[in-house]
Amino acid sequence: MEQMQKQYHVHYSPAKGWARVDFGELWRYKDLIWLFVKRDFTVMYKQTVLGPAWVLINPLLSAAMYTVIFGVIAGMSTGGVPQGLFYLAGTALWGFFSACINKISGTFTTNSAIFSKVYFPRLAMPVSTMLSAFINWALMPLTALLLGQVGLLGLGCGIIVSSLTTRYRDLMVVVTFGVQLWMYGTPVVYPLSMISGMSRVLYAAMILNPMTAPMETFRYIFFGSGEVSVLMWVVSLVWTVVLLALGLSLFSKVEKTFVDTV
């Protein structure tokens, strides 16, 4: 009788270090990740008249604004590409990247209530956020691999910020400004060819920017215009791997104690 009354408890604890992130467990929770993706879509377009059409409307509005400011008023070159299309391509890709960072940055602070009550791989939440943003642009199959690399870069940056904001809430205030500043340091509203003719130092800084290669390649795919080199892609891929590895390391450490600090 005493044996029948024994109670058993299963204790879950997060892995230590990024190298021990349990990707197998994350895959077992793929149905939950998909539910989070569908939830994000529902919340994003709930009670909107145009629904998913906003995926195209937002970059179109931004492109129109940049065309007036940088194309008409400032008279900046677009490397031979029609101004509207040039700014549309740049703002569309950057919009995907910035959405990944901005939304993933609030992973711990936004979901602290559910994290403190139910166990599931915490990494499932930022991964689902990245996939939600990715699916919005799945209508462009030619750029699937490029978008995947940009998504992983955004995921790495986002989980680094989300890990640090559990202790330093000030980062949430500056992250939006930082992403906007990063945009102007990336050839989004101007072609890389314009920088190459101005300053070697500035051009070198552009090459070290991990978003330069995807941005120039994105335009080259659609317009045949853009400066792309193997070195640019090597730099971009190295940054992606480093930032993603660092992000996973920080994330796996912070998830053990974030409930006490959030």
SVG drawing of the C-alpha trace seen along z (x, -y; Angstrom):
<svg xmlns="http://www.w3.org/2000/svg" viewBox="-12 -68 52 70">
<polyline fill="none" stroke="black" stroke-width="0.4" points="0.0,0.0 2.8,-2.3 4.4,-1.7 1.2,-2.5 1.0,-5.9 4.4,-7.0 4.4,-10.1 6.8,-10.6 8.0,-14.0 9.7,-14.7 12.2,-17.6 13.0,-19.6 16.0,-21.9 17.5,-23.8 20.7,-22.6 24.0,-24.4 25.9,-26.2 25.0,-26.7 26.7,-23.5 24.2,-21.5 21.1,-23.2 18.8,-20.2 17.7,-20.7 16.1,-17.2 13.8,-18.4 13.1,-21.5 12.1,-19.4 9.8,-17.3 8.0,-20.5 7.5,-21.4 3.7,-21.3 3.9,-23.8 6.1,-26.1 3.6,-25.9 0.8,-26.8 2.8,-29.9 3.3,-30.8 -0.5,-30.6 -1.1,-32.6 1.2,-35.4 -0.7,-35.5 -4.0,-35.7 -2.9,-38.5 -1.2,-40.4 -4.2,-40.5 -7.1,-40.3 -9.8,-42.9 -7.9,-44.4 -9.7,-45.2 -6.9,-44.4 -5.4,-41.5 -2.2,-39.9 -2.2,-42.6 -0.3,-44.8 2.7,-42.6 2.9,-44.4 1.4,-47.7 4.0,-48.6 7.0,-48.3 5.1,-50.1 4.4,-53.0 8.0,-53.1 9.3,-52.9 7.0,-55.8 8.4,-57.9 12.0,-57.1 11.4,-57.8 10.3,-61.3 12.9,-62.1 16.0,-60.4 15.1,-60.2 13.3,-63.4 14.5,-65.8 18.0,-64.5 18.5,-63.3 20.5,-60.2 21.6,-57.6 19.9,-54.2 22.5,-52.6 20.3,-52.6 17.3,-50.9 14.0,-52.7 13.7,-54.6 10.4,-53.0 11.6,-49.4 15.0,-50.2 13.5,-51.4 10.8,-48.8 13.4,-46.0 15.5,-47.5 12.7,-48.3 11.1,-44.9 14.3,-42.9 15.2,-45.3 11.6,-45.1 11.9,-41.3 15.3,-41.6 14.2,-44.4 11.0,-42.6 13.0,-39.5 15.2,-41.6 12.5,-43.8 10.0,-41.1 12.5,-38.5 14.1,-41.0 11.1,-41.0 10.9,-37.2 11.5,-36.9 9.8,-40.1 6.7,-39.6 6.2,-35.9 7.3,-35.8 3.8,-34.8 3.6,-31.7 7.3,-30.8 6.8,-30.8 3.9,-28.3 4.4,-25.8 7.5,-24.0 8.5,-23.8 11.8,-24.7 12.1,-28.4 13.9,-28.7 10.6,-27.6 9.2,-31.2 11.9,-33.2 12.1,-30.5 8.4,-30.8 8.7,-34.5 11.3,-34.3 9.3,-31.7 6.2,-34.0 8.2,-36.8 9.7,-34.4 6.4,-33.0 5.2,-36.6 7.8,-36.7 7.5,-33.1 5.8,-34.4 9.3,-35.1 10.7,-31.6 13.8,-32.8 15.0,-34.4 14.2,-31.6 17.8,-30.8 18.8,-34.4 15.8,-35.1 16.7,-32.1 20.2,-33.5 18.8,-36.9 16.3,-35.3 19.1,-33.4 21.1,-36.6 18.0,-38.4 17.4,-35.4 20.9,-35.6 20.8,-39.3 17.3,-39.1 18.0,-36.4 21.2,-38.2 19.1,-41.3 16.3,-39.3 18.8,-37.6 20.4,-40.9 17.1,-42.7 16.2,-40.4 18.7,-42.4 19.2,-45.6 15.7,-46.9 17.2,-50.0 18.1,-47.9 14.5,-47.6 14.4,-51.4 17.4,-51.7 17.0,-48.5 14.5,-50.1 16.8,-53.2 19.8,-50.9 18.1,-48.9 17.1,-52.1 20.7,-53.4 22.0,-50.1 19.7,-50.5 21.4,-53.7 24.7,-51.9 23.5,-49.4 22.9,-50.0 19.1,-50.2 18.4,-53.7 21.5,-54.0 23.6,-51.5 26.9,-50.2 28.5,-51.5 27.9,-55.1 30.0,-54.4 32.8,-52.7 33.5,-56.0 33.5,-58.1 35.7,-56.6 37.7,-53.4 37.3,-53.3 33.6,-53.7 33.4,-51.1 35.4,-48.6 33.0,-49.2 30.2,-48.4 31.8,-45.1 32.0,-44.2 28.3,-44.8 26.6,-41.4 23.5,-42.8 25.4,-44.3 25.8,-41.0 22.1,-40.0 20.9,-43.4 23.1,-43.7 22.3,-40.1 18.6,-40.7 18.7,-43.6 20.9,-41.6 18.4,-38.8 15.5,-41.0 17.2,-43.9 20.7,-42.6 22.2,-45.5 24.4,-45.3 28.0,-44.7 28.3,-41.2 31.6,-39.4 32.6,-36.1 34.4,-38.1 31.1,-40.0 29.3,-36.7 32.1,-35.1 31.9,-38.0 28.1,-37.9 28.0,-34.1 30.8,-34.3 28.9,-37.1 25.7,-35.0 27.3,-31.9 29.1,-33.9 26.0,-35.9 23.7,-32.9 26.2,-30.8 26.6,-33.7 22.9,-34.2 22.2,-30.5 24.8,-30.5 23.4,-33.5 19.8,-32.3 20.5,-28.9 22.1,-30.5 19.5,-33.2 16.5,-30.9 17.5,-29.2 17.2,-32.3 15.2,-34.8 12.0,-34.4 13.9,-35.8 14.9,-39.0 12.0,-39.7"/>
</svg>
